[in-house]
Amino acid sequence: MKSSYFLKFILVFTGLTLQSQNHTVVTRDINALNQIENSGREYVCSIKSGKSVELIEFSSNYWKVKYKKCIGFIESTFLETTPYMQTFYDEYSESMKLEAKRVQDSIDRAEKNKELAYQRKLDSIANRQKELRLQKQMAEFQARKTKDSLRRVNDSLKFVERRSKCHFKTNEIDEFTGAKRVLTEYYSIQKLKYGLDIVSIQLGKYGNKYVRFYLRSDLGCASPYDPSYVAVKLENNDILTFYHKGDVECEGVFILLAYLSNSDINRLKKSPIKTIRFSGTEGYQDERSFYYPELFIEKLSCIK
């Protein structure tokens, strides 16, 4: 007898649990939930916040519910979420993610196919033009080769001419003092690949003979007080040091003015330049590999 009562209790408890799983309460007042029977009779139900409704099925963001004799749809945000309902939401969210991924994959495949088709079209055009392009390149190469050969010859002639002559920025007699004023152009002895001078040297004479060194680098200032200097090492390992004798120069590039003694001139004419050290107020920099290391040997005669 006791076992039959216990079985009835389990069945009743299970039924109540199953019934509670598909029920929830509304969280705000619902003014009209319509139900039209086959007979044509219409029921209109108003549901107060906190009332329990039976869940029938879930579709998108709405629940089909039953309240008394009315069956209709209520937006899920108007219902209190239960664990039973959450399983539907989770499944729906997952299905939406899978659908979004499927759509994106489809779009990606379409874009990839479009890109491949476009690339095939470009390849086809490129293949048709390849022979003409190669012919044009060959003709241009031959023309460029001829032009480069001519340019090299002209450059060599100009370089030989520039090395063999003096090029003056000033070459005159001062009408007041009668002293000869001589100033050469800057002679480049080292360039960057795209043509800018890195190291240049200018020679001059006005009473004293002097040299002006130029370096395309910021070493602070050239100052007679620091003092700033340029050290020239020749191929014969002789080293001459020149100290700045002009005003303080802070130009963003390094320019140093120094006097030349007869002893300096004789030593400089004995051997090509090997290394030059430029020392300013904020550091020093060494330069090597000059394309015109014979500058002093060939140009000091311009200020004799």
C-alpha positions as CSV (number, residue, x, y, z in Angstrom):
1,M,0.0,0.0,0.0
2,K,2.8,2.4,1.0
3,S,4.6,1.7,-2.3
4,S,1.5,2.6,-4.4
5,Y,1.2,5.9,-2.5
6,F,4.9,6.6,-3.1
7,L,4.6,5.8,-6.8
8,K,1.6,8.1,-7.1
9,F,3.6,10.9,-5.3
10,I,6.5,10.5,-7.8
11,L,4.1,10.6,-10.8
12,V,2.4,13.7,-9.5
13,F,5.7,15.4,-8.7
14,T,7.1,14.5,-12.1
15,G,4.0,15.9,-13.8
16,L,4.2,19.2,-11.8
17,T,7.9,19.5,-12.7
18,L,7.2,18.9,-16.4
19,Q,4.3,21.3,-16.3
20,S,6.5,24.0,-14.6
21,Q,9.2,23.6,-17.2
22,N,7.0,24.9,-20.0
23,H,5.5,27.7,-18.0
24,T,6.8,31.2,-17.2
25,V,5.4,34.6,-16.2
26,V,5.0,37.7,-18.2
27,T,7.1,40.7,-17.1
28,R,4.8,43.5,-18.3
29,D,1.1,43.9,-19.1
30,I,-0.2,42.4,-22.3
31,N,-3.2,44.2,-23.6
32,A,-4.5,41.7,-26.1
33,L,-3.7,38.1,-26.8
34,N,-6.2,37.0,-29.6
35,Q,-7.5,33.5,-30.3
36,I,-10.0,32.7,-33.0
37,E,-11.6,29.2,-32.9
38,N,-12.7,27.3,-35.9
39,S,-16.3,28.2,-35.1
40,G,-15.3,31.8,-35.7
41,R,-15.6,32.8,-32.0
42,E,-12.8,35.2,-31.0
43,Y,-11.3,35.3,-27.5
44,V,-9.3,38.4,-26.4
45,C,-7.2,38.0,-23.3
46,S,-5.4,40.6,-21.3
47,I,-2.5,39.4,-19.2
48,K,-1.2,41.2,-16.2
49,S,2.4,41.3,-15.3
50,G,3.4,38.4,-13.2
51,K,0.7,36.0,-14.6
52,S,1.8,32.5,-15.7
53,V,1.5,31.4,-19.3
54,E,2.1,28.1,-21.0
55,L,4.9,27.9,-23.5
56,I,4.0,26.1,-26.7
57,E,6.8,26.8,-29.1
58,F,9.6,29.2,-29.8
59,S,10.2,31.0,-33.2
60,S,12.8,33.6,-33.8
61,N,12.4,36.2,-31.0
62,Y,8.8,35.2,-30.1
63,W,7.1,32.6,-28.0
64,K,3.8,31.0,-28.9
65,V,1.9,30.9,-25.5
66,K,-1.4,29.8,-24.1
67,Y,-3.2,31.8,-21.5
68,K,-6.7,30.6,-20.5
69,K,-8.5,30.1,-23.8
70,C,-6.2,32.4,-25.8
71,I,-3.2,31.4,-27.8
72,G,-0.9,33.9,-29.4
73,F,2.7,35.2,-29.7
74,I,4.6,37.3,-27.1
75,E,8.0,38.8,-27.6
76,S,10.6,37.0,-25.5
77,T,11.7,40.2,-23.8
78,F,8.2,40.3,-22.2
79,L,8.7,36.9,-20.5
80,E,10.8,35.9,-17.6
81,T,13.6,33.6,-18.8
82,T,13.6,30.1,-17.3
83,P,16.3,27.4,-17.8
84,Y,13.8,25.6,-20.1
85,M,13.6,28.8,-22.3
86,Q,17.3,29.4,-22.1
87,T,18.0,26.1,-23.9
88,F,15.9,27.3,-26.8
89,Y,17.7,30.7,-26.8
90,D,21.1,28.9,-26.8
91,E,20.1,26.7,-29.7
92,Y,18.7,29.6,-31.6
93,S,21.9,31.7,-31.0
94,E,24.0,28.8,-32.1
95,S,21.9,28.3,-35.2
96,M,22.2,32.0,-36.0
97,K,26.0,31.8,-35.7
98,L,26.1,28.8,-38.0
99,E,23.9,30.6,-40.5
100,A,26.0,33.7,-40.3
101,K,29.1,31.6,-40.9
102,R,27.5,29.8,-43.8
103,V,26.6,33.1,-45.4
104,Q,30.0,34.6,-44.8
105,D,31.7,31.5,-46.2
106,S,29.5,31.8,-49.3
107,I,30.4,35.5,-49.7
108,D,34.1,34.7,-49.2
109,R,34.0,31.9,-51.8
110,A,32.2,34.3,-54.2
111,E,34.8,37.0,-53.6
112,K,37.6,34.4,-54.1
113,N,36.1,33.2,-57.3
114,K,35.8,36.8,-58.5
115,E,39.4,37.5,-57.6
116,L,40.6,34.3,-59.4
117,A,38.5,35.2,-62.5
118,Y,40.0,38.7,-62.5
119,Q,43.5,37.3,-62.1
120,R,43.0,34.9,-64.9
121,K,41.9,37.8,-67.1
122,L,44.9,39.8,-66.1
123,D,47.2,36.8,-66.8
124,S,45.6,36.4,-70.2
125,I,46.2,40.1,-71.0
126,A,49.7,39.8,-69.7
127,N,50.5,36.8,-71.9
128,R,49.2,38.6,-75.0
129,Q,51.3,41.6,-74.2
130,K,54.4,39.7,-73.1
131,E,56.0,39.3,-76.5
132,L,55.5,42.9,-77.5
133,R,56.8,44.0,-74.1
134,L,59.9,41.9,-74.4
135,Q,60.6,43.3,-77.8
136,K,60.2,46.8,-76.5
137,Q,62.5,46.1,-73.5
138,M,65.2,44.7,-75.8
139,A,65.1,47.8,-78.0
140,E,65.1,50.0,-74.9
141,F,68.0,48.1,-73.4
142,Q,70.1,48.5,-76.6
143,A,69.3,52.2,-76.7
144,R,70.1,52.6,-73.0
145,K,73.3,50.6,-73.4
146,T,74.4,52.9,-76.2
147,K,73.3,56.0,-74.2
148,D,75.1,54.8,-71.1
149,S,78.3,54.1,-73.0
150,L,78.2,57.6,-74.4
151,R,77.4,59.1,-71.0
152,R,80.3,57.3,-69.4
153,V,82.6,58.6,-72.1
154,N,81.3,62.1,-71.6
155,D,81.6,61.8,-67.8
156,S,85.1,60.6,-68.1
157,L,86.0,63.5,-70.4
158,K,84.4,66.0,-68.0
159,F,86.1,64.5,-65.0
160,V,89.5,64.6,-66.8
161,E,88.8,68.2,-67.8
162,R,87.7,69.1,-64.3
163,R,90.8,67.5,-62.8
164,S,93.1,69.2,-65.3
165,K,91.9,72.8,-64.8
166,C,91.2,75.1,-61.9
167,H,87.5,76.2,-61.5
168,F,87.2,79.5,-59.7
169,K,84.3,81.0,-57.9
170,T,86.4,84.2,-57.4
171,N,89.7,85.1,-59.1
172,E,90.4,88.8,-58.9
173,I,92.6,91.5,-57.6
174,D,91.3,93.6,-54.7
175,E,91.2,97.1,-56.0
176,F,91.8,98.6,-52.5
177,T,94.6,96.4,-51.2
178,G,96.0,95.0,-54.4
179,A,95.9,91.6,-52.9
180,K,94.8,88.7,-55.1
181,R,91.6,87.1,-54.0
182,V,91.2,83.5,-55.1
183,L,88.4,81.0,-54.2
184,T,87.8,77.8,-56.0
185,E,84.5,76.0,-56.4
186,Y,83.7,73.2,-54.0
187,Y,85.3,70.0,-55.3
188,S,83.3,66.9,-54.5
189,I,85.4,63.9,-53.5
190,Q,82.6,61.7,-52.2
191,K,78.9,61.4,-53.3
192,L,75.8,59.5,-52.3
193,K,74.3,57.1,-54.9
194,Y,71.7,59.7,-56.0
195,G,74.2,62.5,-56.6
196,L,74.4,64.6,-53.4
197,D,77.8,65.5,-52.2
198,I,78.9,64.0,-48.9
199,V,82.4,65.4,-48.7
200,S,83.6,68.5,-50.6
201,I,86.7,70.7,-50.3
202,Q,87.2,74.3,-51.3
203,L,90.5,76.1,-51.6
204,G,91.2,79.8,-51.2
205,K,93.7,82.6,-50.9
206,Y,93.4,86.1,-49.6
207,G,96.6,87.0,-47.9
208,N,96.7,83.6,-46.2
209,K,96.0,80.3,-48.0
210,Y,93.1,78.4,-46.6
211,V,90.9,75.3,-47.0
212,R,87.2,74.8,-46.3
213,F,86.0,71.3,-45.6
214,Y,82.3,70.4,-46.1
215,L,80.5,67.3,-44.7
216,R,76.8,66.6,-45.2
217,S,76.2,65.6,-41.6
218,D,75.2,67.4,-38.4
219,L,78.1,67.3,-35.9
220,G,76.9,70.3,-33.9
221,C,78.9,73.4,-34.6
222,A,82.4,74.1,-36.0
223,S,83.8,76.3,-33.2
224,P,87.3,77.8,-32.7
225,Y,86.7,77.7,-28.9
226,D,85.9,74.0,-28.5
227,P,88.0,73.5,-30.7
228,S,86.6,71.8,-33.8
229,Y,89.0,70.1,-36.2
230,V,89.5,68.0,-39.4
231,A,92.2,65.4,-39.5
232,V,93.4,64.2,-42.9
233,K,95.2,60.9,-43.1
234,L,97.1,60.3,-46.4
235,E,97.9,57.0,-48.1
236,N,101.5,57.4,-46.9
237,N,100.0,57.4,-43.3
238,D,101.0,61.1,-42.8
239,I,98.3,62.8,-40.7
240,L,97.6,66.6,-40.8
241,T,95.2,68.3,-38.3
242,F,93.4,71.5,-39.2
243,Y,91.6,73.5,-36.5
244,H,88.7,75.9,-37.2
245,K,89.7,79.5,-37.6
246,G,86.4,81.1,-38.6
247,D,83.3,82.1,-36.8
248,V,81.2,79.6,-35.0
249,E,79.3,77.7,-37.8
250,C,76.1,75.8,-36.9
251,E,74.4,75.1,-40.3
252,G,73.0,71.6,-39.9
253,V,76.0,70.5,-42.0
254,F,79.6,70.6,-40.9
255,I,81.8,73.4,-42.5
256,L,85.3,74.0,-41.1
257,L,87.7,76.8,-42.3
258,A,91.4,76.3,-41.7
259,Y,94.7,78.0,-42.8
260,L,97.2,76.2,-45.0
261,S,100.9,76.6,-44.3
262,N,103.5,75.9,-46.9
263,S,104.5,72.9,-44.9
264,D,100.8,71.7,-45.0
265,I,100.7,72.2,-48.8
266,N,103.9,70.2,-49.4
267,R,102.8,67.3,-47.2
268,L,99.3,67.2,-48.8
269,K,100.8,67.1,-52.3
270,K,102.8,64.0,-51.6
271,S,100.1,61.4,-51.2
272,P,96.3,60.9,-51.9
273,I,93.7,61.1,-49.2
274,K,92.9,57.9,-47.3
275,T,90.7,59.0,-44.4
276,I,89.2,62.2,-43.1
277,R,87.9,62.7,-39.5
278,F,85.5,65.5,-39.0
279,S,85.1,66.6,-35.3
280,G,82.5,69.1,-34.2
281,T,81.0,70.2,-30.9
282,E,78.7,67.2,-30.7
283,G,80.9,64.3,-32.0
284,Y,83.0,63.2,-34.8
285,Q,82.6,61.2,-38.1
286,D,85.2,59.4,-40.2
287,E,84.8,59.2,-44.0
288,R,86.7,56.9,-46.4
289,S,86.6,55.5,-50.0
290,F,86.9,58.8,-51.9
291,Y,86.5,58.8,-55.7
292,Y,88.8,61.8,-56.0
293,P,91.5,61.3,-53.3
294,E,94.1,63.2,-55.5
295,L,92.3,66.5,-54.9
296,F,95.1,68.2,-53.0
297,I,97.8,66.9,-55.3
298,E,96.1,68.3,-58.4
299,K,94.3,71.4,-57.0
300,L,96.6,73.1,-54.5
301,S,98.4,74.7,-57.5
302,C,95.2,76.7,-58.1
303,I,96.0,78.9,-55.1
304,K,99.8,79.2,-55.5
